[in-house]
Amino acid sequence: MTNVSSFNDYPVLAVTKTSSSINDKLGDSDRHTKKRAVKFLSQESALLHSQLKNQRERIARDLHDGIGSQLTHIISRLDIMAFNNQANQTQLADLRDFTSETFQQLRETIWVLNQPEIPYGQLTERVRGLLTRISCESEYPKLNIVAYGDGEALLSPHVASSIFRIVQESVNNAMKYADATSISVCLAIDDTSFTVLINDNGKGFCRQEICPGYGLENIRKRAEELNGKLELDSSKEGTKVLVEFPL
């Protein structure tokens, strides 16, 4: 009986070994397939990244060489017209200022397009340059910026551009509508969040009386796009604009 039992076990052992061998081969096949898939996805990702980079650079070049050169030509022609036409100097000067501001916004757009990631320190310098330019072009010299955090921390172009526009819109509002003579900008970054704080000493505003052109809706939308929040505190002593969002 023992011999019969042992003999009957042979097919079972053979099937078990064969099944194990097949599973091993299938396992090897799955591993090779996964490796090929990972390699393919990595190559596709690198190709897509390269294509996007080339596209950004191409758009930046087109903007600079096309619209940029045309705006430069318009500014030059306006200078000549203002020199030759004393009667319309005020209107021509206003038109020149508007064109110059458009050109500056174009340069800021090109700056964002040219880079896949933007260092925080570079953004703060851009904001500092904005405040310096506004101070030189207006009667409000008391504009300052303080920045906290790692200057080498990297931001996406969308985040950097949104921060810049939030500051720009807030400062313009403070000067144009609140008659502020002192404006401070504070930027702060850490491992998990970013904070933008703008304080001014203007006359404040009532939120119910704000006209659409005030720009607060744009600031709110930008904050929402960053999954953040906008807080406003305004009184006769001034206004505080606070935007916080996660990184």
C-alpha positions as a LaTeX table, in Angstrom:
\begin{tabular}{lrrr}
\hline
Residue & $x$ (\AA) & $y$ (\AA) & $z$ (\AA) \\
\hline
Met1 & 0.00 & 0.00 & 0.00 \\
Thr2 & 2.85 & 2.27 & 0.76 \\
Asn3 & 4.36 & 1.74 & $-2.68$ \\
Val4 & 1.04 & 2.43 & $-4.40$ \\
Ser5 & 0.55 & 5.63 & $-2.40$ \\
Ser6 & 4.04 & 6.90 & $-3.27$ \\
Phe7 & 3.53 & 6.04 & $-6.92$ \\
Asn8 & 0.25 & 7.97 & $-7.00$ \\
Asp9 & 2.00 & 11.05 & $-5.56$ \\
Tyr10 & 4.36 & 11.35 & $-8.58$ \\
Pro11 & 1.85 & 13.05 & $-10.92$ \\
Val12 & 0.89 & 15.50 & $-8.18$ \\
Leu13 & 4.52 & 16.40 & $-7.53$ \\
Ala14 & 5.15 & 16.72 & $-11.25$ \\
Val15 & 2.17 & 19.02 & $-11.72$ \\
Thr16 & 3.20 & 21.08 & $-8.69$ \\
Lys17 & 6.73 & 21.54 & $-10.01$ \\
Thr18 & 5.44 & 22.37 & $-13.49$ \\
Ser19 & 2.98 & 24.90 & $-12.06$ \\
Ser20 & 5.72 & 26.48 & $-9.96$ \\
Ser21 & 7.96 & 26.71 & $-13.01$ \\
Ile22 & 5.19 & 28.31 & $-15.06$ \\
Asn23 & 4.48 & 30.82 & $-12.26$ \\
Asp24 & 8.16 & 31.70 & $-12.08$ \\
Lys25 & 8.23 & 32.29 & $-15.82$ \\
Leu26 & 5.03 & 34.31 & $-15.65$ \\
Gly27 & 6.51 & 36.28 & $-12.76$ \\
Asp28 & 9.64 & 37.00 & $-14.77$ \\
Ser29 & 7.48 & 37.99 & $-17.72$ \\
Asp30 & 5.41 & 40.36 & $-15.56$ \\
Arg31 & 8.53 & 41.93 & $-14.12$ \\
His32 & 10.00 & 42.46 & $-17.59$ \\
Thr33 & 6.70 & 43.91 & $-18.79$ \\
Lys34 & 6.56 & 46.30 & $-15.83$ \\
Lys35 & 10.16 & 47.37 & $-16.43$ \\
Arg36 & 9.42 & 48.04 & $-20.09$ \\
Ala37 & 6.28 & 49.98 & $-19.14$ \\
Val38 & 8.16 & 52.09 & $-16.58$ \\
Lys39 & 10.94 & 52.77 & $-19.09$ \\
Phe40 & 8.41 & 53.71 & $-21.77$ \\
Leu41 & 6.54 & 56.07 & $-19.43$ \\
Ser42 & 9.81 & 57.64 & $-18.32$ \\
Gln43 & 10.83 & 58.24 & $-21.94$ \\
Glu44 & 7.40 & 59.65 & $-22.80$ \\
Ser45 & 7.52 & 61.95 & $-19.77$ \\
Ala46 & 10.98 & 63.22 & $-20.73$ \\
Leu47 & 9.81 & 63.77 & $-24.32$ \\
Leu48 & 6.72 & 65.66 & $-23.17$ \\
His49 & 8.80 & 67.80 & $-20.80$ \\
Ser50 & 11.20 & 68.63 & $-23.64$ \\
Gln51 & 8.34 & 69.48 & $-26.00$ \\
Leu52 & 6.70 & 71.76 & $-23.42$ \\
Lys53 & 10.03 & 73.47 & $-22.75$ \\
Asn54 & 10.56 & 74.05 & $-26.47$ \\
Gln55 & 7.02 & 75.36 & $-26.81$ \\
Arg56 & 7.46 & 77.82 & $-23.93$ \\
Glu57 & 10.71 & 79.07 & $-25.41$ \\
Arg58 & 9.14 & 79.45 & $-28.85$ \\
Ile59 & 6.18 & 81.42 & $-27.49$ \\
Ala60 & 8.54 & 83.62 & $-25.46$ \\
Arg61 & 10.66 & 84.33 & $-28.56$ \\
Asp62 & 7.59 & 85.11 & $-30.65$ \\
Leu63 & 6.26 & 87.50 & $-28.03$ \\
His64 & 9.61 & 89.22 & $-27.65$ \\
Asp65 & 10.46 & 89.49 & $-31.34$ \\
Gly66 & 6.93 & 90.26 & $-32.51$ \\
Ile67 & 4.79 & 92.17 & $-30.03$ \\
Gly68 & 7.80 & 93.37 & $-28.04$ \\
Ser69 & 9.49 & 95.02 & $-31.00$ \\
Gln70 & 6.19 & 96.56 & $-32.12$ \\
Leu71 & 5.57 & 98.10 & $-28.71$ \\
Thr72 & 9.11 & 99.46 & $-28.66$ \\
His73 & 8.48 & 101.07 & $-32.05$ \\
Ile74 & 5.21 & 102.61 & $-30.82$ \\
Ile75 & 6.94 & 104.11 & $-27.76$ \\
Ser76 & 9.66 & 105.58 & $-29.97$ \\
Arg77 & 7.11 & 107.11 & $-32.35$ \\
Leu78 & 5.14 & 108.58 & $-29.45$ \\
Asp79 & 8.28 & 110.27 & $-28.13$ \\
Ile80 & 8.85 & 111.87 & $-31.55$ \\
Met81 & 5.21 & 112.96 & $-31.82$ \\
Ala82 & 5.25 & 114.49 & $-28.34$ \\
Phe83 & 8.41 & 116.42 & $-29.19$ \\
Asn84 & 6.92 & 117.78 & $-32.44$ \\
Asn85 & 3.40 & 118.42 & $-31.16$ \\
Gln86 & 3.43 & 120.52 & $-28.02$ \\
Ala87 & $-0.38$ & 120.93 & $-27.95$ \\
Asn88 & $-1.08$ & 117.22 & $-27.49$ \\
Gln89 & 1.79 & 116.40 & $-25.16$ \\
Thr90 & $-0.45$ & 115.34 & $-22.25$ \\
Gln91 & $-2.48$ & 112.87 & $-24.29$ \\
Leu92 & 0.61 & 111.50 & $-25.98$ \\
Ala93 & 2.36 & 111.12 & $-22.62$ \\
Asp94 & $-0.62$ & 109.16 & $-21.26$ \\
Leu95 & $-0.61$ & 106.92 & $-24.32$ \\
Arg96 & 3.12 & 106.39 & $-23.98$ \\
Asp97 & 2.76 & 105.42 & $-20.31$ \\
Phe98 & 0.03 & 102.94 & $-21.17$ \\
Thr99 & 2.15 & 101.41 & $-23.93$ \\
Ser100 & 5.17 & 101.21 & $-21.63$ \\
Glu101 & 3.11 & 99.42 & $-18.99$ \\
Thr102 & 1.86 & 96.97 & $-21.62$ \\
Phe103 & 5.44 & 96.32 & $-22.69$ \\
Gln104 & 6.47 & 95.73 & $-19.07$ \\
Gln105 & 3.67 & 93.20 & $-18.59$ \\
Leu106 & 4.81 & 91.45 & $-21.75$ \\
Arg107 & 8.34 & 91.18 & $-20.33$ \\
Glu108 & 6.97 & 89.70 & $-17.12$ \\
Thr109 & 5.01 & 87.12 & $-19.10$ \\
Ile110 & 8.12 & 86.17 & $-21.07$ \\
Trp111 & 10.06 & 85.84 & $-17.80$ \\
Val112 & 7.54 & 83.27 & $-16.56$ \\
Leu113 & 7.39 & 81.38 & $-19.85$ \\
Asn114 & 11.15 & 81.03 & $-20.11$ \\
Gln115 & 11.53 & 78.85 & $-17.01$ \\
Pro116 & 10.05 & 75.50 & $-15.92$ \\
Glu117 & 10.62 & 76.47 & $-12.26$ \\
Ile118 & 11.26 & 79.84 & $-10.64$ \\
Pro119 & 13.40 & 80.32 & $-7.50$ \\
Tyr120 & 11.65 & 82.17 & $-4.69$ \\
Gly121 & 14.59 & 84.58 & $-4.47$ \\
Gln122 & 14.15 & 85.50 & $-8.12$ \\
Leu123 & 10.47 & 86.20 & $-7.55$ \\
Thr124 & 11.22 & 88.51 & $-4.62$ \\
Glu125 & 13.68 & 90.46 & $-6.78$ \\
Arg126 & 11.01 & 90.82 & $-9.46$ \\
Val127 & 8.56 & 92.18 & $-6.89$ \\
Arg128 & 11.25 & 94.51 & $-5.56$ \\
Gly129 & 11.84 & 95.76 & $-9.10$ \\
Leu130 & 8.11 & 96.35 & $-9.54$ \\
Leu131 & 7.94 & 98.47 & $-6.38$ \\
Thr132 & 11.05 & 100.42 & $-7.36$ \\
Arg133 & 9.60 & 101.15 & $-10.79$ \\
Ile134 & 6.27 & 102.29 & $-9.34$ \\
Ser135 & 8.06 & 104.47 & $-6.80$ \\
Cys136 & 10.14 & 106.16 & $-9.50$ \\
Glu137 & 7.11 & 106.79 & $-11.72$ \\
Ser138 & 4.78 & 108.14 & $-9.03$ \\
Glu139 & 4.59 & 110.46 & $-6.05$ \\
Tyr140 & 4.56 & 107.60 & $-3.55$ \\
Pro141 & 8.14 & 106.75 & $-2.60$ \\
Lys142 & 7.31 & 104.74 & 0.53 \\
Leu143 & 7.13 & 101.29 & $-1.00$ \\
Asn144 & 9.06 & 98.44 & 0.56 \\
Ile145 & 9.26 & 94.66 & 0.58 \\
Val146 & 10.41 & 92.11 & 3.14 \\
Ala147 & 10.83 & 88.44 & 2.29 \\
Tyr148 & 11.20 & 85.42 & 4.56 \\
Gly149 & 12.17 & 81.88 & 3.67 \\
Asp150 & 14.56 & 79.88 & 1.50 \\
Gly151 & 15.48 & 81.91 & $-1.57$ \\
Glu152 & 16.32 & 78.73 & $-3.48$ \\
Ala153 & 12.89 & 77.17 & $-2.97$ \\
Leu154 & 11.33 & 76.46 & $-6.37$ \\
Leu155 & 7.90 & 77.61 & $-7.51$ \\
Ser156 & 5.94 & 76.68 & $-10.61$ \\
Pro157 & 5.55 & 79.45 & $-13.22$ \\
His158 & 1.81 & 79.60 & $-12.47$ \\
Val159 & 2.37 & 80.10 & $-8.74$ \\
Ala160 & 5.13 & 82.70 & $-9.23$ \\
Ser161 & 3.07 & 84.61 & $-11.79$ \\
Ser162 & $-0.02$ & 84.57 & $-9.55$ \\
Ile163 & 1.94 & 85.93 & $-6.58$ \\
Phe164 & 3.42 & 88.70 & $-8.71$ \\
Arg165 & 0.00 & 89.69 & $-10.08$ \\
Ile166 & $-1.58$ & 89.66 & $-6.62$ \\
Val167 & 1.07 & 92.08 & $-5.36$ \\
Gln168 & 0.81 & 94.23 & $-8.48$ \\
Glu169 & $-2.99$ & 94.47 & $-8.29$ \\
Ser170 & $-2.98$ & 95.19 & $-4.55$ \\
Val171 & $-0.38$ & 97.95 & $-4.84$ \\
Asn172 & $-2.20$ & 99.55 & $-7.79$ \\
Asn173 & $-5.47$ & 99.47 & $-5.83$ \\
Ala174 & $-3.87$ & 101.08 & $-2.79$ \\
Met175 & $-2.47$ & 103.92 & $-4.87$ \\
Lys176 & $-5.37$ & 104.46 & $-7.25$ \\
Tyr177 & $-8.38$ & 104.06 & $-4.97$ \\
Ala178 & $-7.17$ & 104.38 & $-1.38$ \\
Asp179 & $-4.74$ & 107.30 & $-1.87$ \\
Ala180 & $-2.09$ & 105.42 & 0.10 \\
Thr181 & 1.32 & 107.05 & 0.57 \\
Ser182 & 2.99 & 104.08 & 2.27 \\
Ile183 & 2.71 & 100.46 & 1.14 \\
Ser184 & 4.55 & 97.44 & 2.49 \\
Val185 & 4.71 & 93.99 & 0.93 \\
Cys186 & 5.64 & 90.89 & 2.90 \\
Leu187 & 6.32 & 87.52 & 1.27 \\
Ala188 & 6.92 & 84.37 & 3.30 \\
Ile189 & 7.52 & 80.77 & 2.27 \\
Asp190 & 8.04 & 77.57 & 4.24 \\
Asp191 & 7.86 & 73.86 & 3.48 \\
Thr192 & 4.07 & 73.73 & 3.33 \\
Ser193 & 2.66 & 77.18 & 2.58 \\
Phe194 & 3.11 & 80.63 & 1.06 \\
Thr195 & 1.88 & 83.94 & 2.47 \\
Val196 & 1.42 & 87.30 & 0.77 \\
Leu197 & 0.64 & 90.31 & 2.96 \\
Ile198 & 0.16 & 93.87 & 1.67 \\
Asn199 & $-0.47$ & 96.75 & 4.10 \\
Asp200 & $-1.18$ & 100.37 & 3.20 \\
Asn201 & $-2.01$ & 103.59 & 5.05 \\
Gly202 & $-4.81$ & 104.64 & 2.70 \\
Lys203 & $-8.34$ & 105.78 & 3.47 \\
Gly204 & $-9.77$ & 102.28 & 3.24 \\
Phe205 & $-12.94$ & 101.18 & 1.48 \\
Cys206 & $-16.35$ & 99.64 & 1.98 \\
Arg207 & $-16.59$ & 96.26 & 0.26 \\
Gln208 & $-20.21$ & 96.88 & $-0.75$ \\
Glu209 & $-19.20$ & 100.04 & $-2.61$ \\
Ile210 & $-16.26$ & 98.60 & $-4.55$ \\
Cys211 & $-16.54$ & 98.98 & $-8.30$ \\
Pro212 & $-15.60$ & 96.02 & $-10.57$ \\
Gly213 & $-12.46$ & 97.80 & $-11.71$ \\
Tyr214 & $-10.99$ & 97.68 & $-8.22$ \\
Gly215 & $-9.48$ & 94.29 & $-8.96$ \\
Leu216 & $-10.34$ & 92.47 & $-5.73$ \\
Glu217 & $-12.27$ & 89.85 & $-7.67$ \\
Asn218 & $-9.14$ & 89.05 & $-9.69$ \\
Ile219 & $-7.13$ & 88.68 & $-6.49$ \\
Arg220 & $-9.79$ & 86.39 & $-5.01$ \\
Lys221 & $-9.85$ & 84.22 & $-8.13$ \\
Arg222 & $-6.07$ & 83.92 & $-8.17$ \\
Ala223 & $-6.12$ & 82.87 & $-4.51$ \\
Glu224 & $-8.78$ & 80.24 & $-5.25$ \\
Glu225 & $-6.79$ & 78.90 & $-8.21$ \\
Leu226 & $-3.93$ & 78.30 & $-5.75$ \\
Asn227 & $-6.32$ & 76.53 & $-3.34$ \\
Gly228 & $-5.83$ & 79.42 & $-0.95$ \\
Lys229 & $-7.86$ & 82.12 & 0.71 \\
Leu230 & $-8.09$ & 85.90 & 0.60 \\
Glu231 & $-8.64$ & 87.97 & 3.74 \\
Leu232 & $-9.35$ & 91.71 & 3.67 \\
Asp233 & $-9.33$ & 94.14 & 6.56 \\
Ser234 & $-10.03$ & 97.76 & 5.67 \\
Ser235 & $-10.62$ & 100.86 & 7.77 \\
Lys236 & $-9.95$ & 104.59 & 7.67 \\
Glu237 & $-6.42$ & 103.85 & 8.87 \\
Gly238 & $-5.57$ & 101.59 & 5.95 \\
Thr239 & $-6.10$ & 98.21 & 4.32 \\
Lys240 & $-4.58$ & 94.77 & 4.79 \\
Val241 & $-4.67$ & 92.20 & 2.00 \\
Leu242 & $-3.69$ & 88.69 & 3.09 \\
Val243 & $-3.42$ & 85.70 & 0.74 \\
Glu244 & $-2.37$ & 82.28 & 2.01 \\
Phe245 & $-2.17$ & 79.02 & 0.08 \\
Pro246 & $-0.58$ & 75.57 & 0.46 \\
Leu247 & 2.46 & 74.40 & $-1.49$ \\
\hline
\end{tabular}
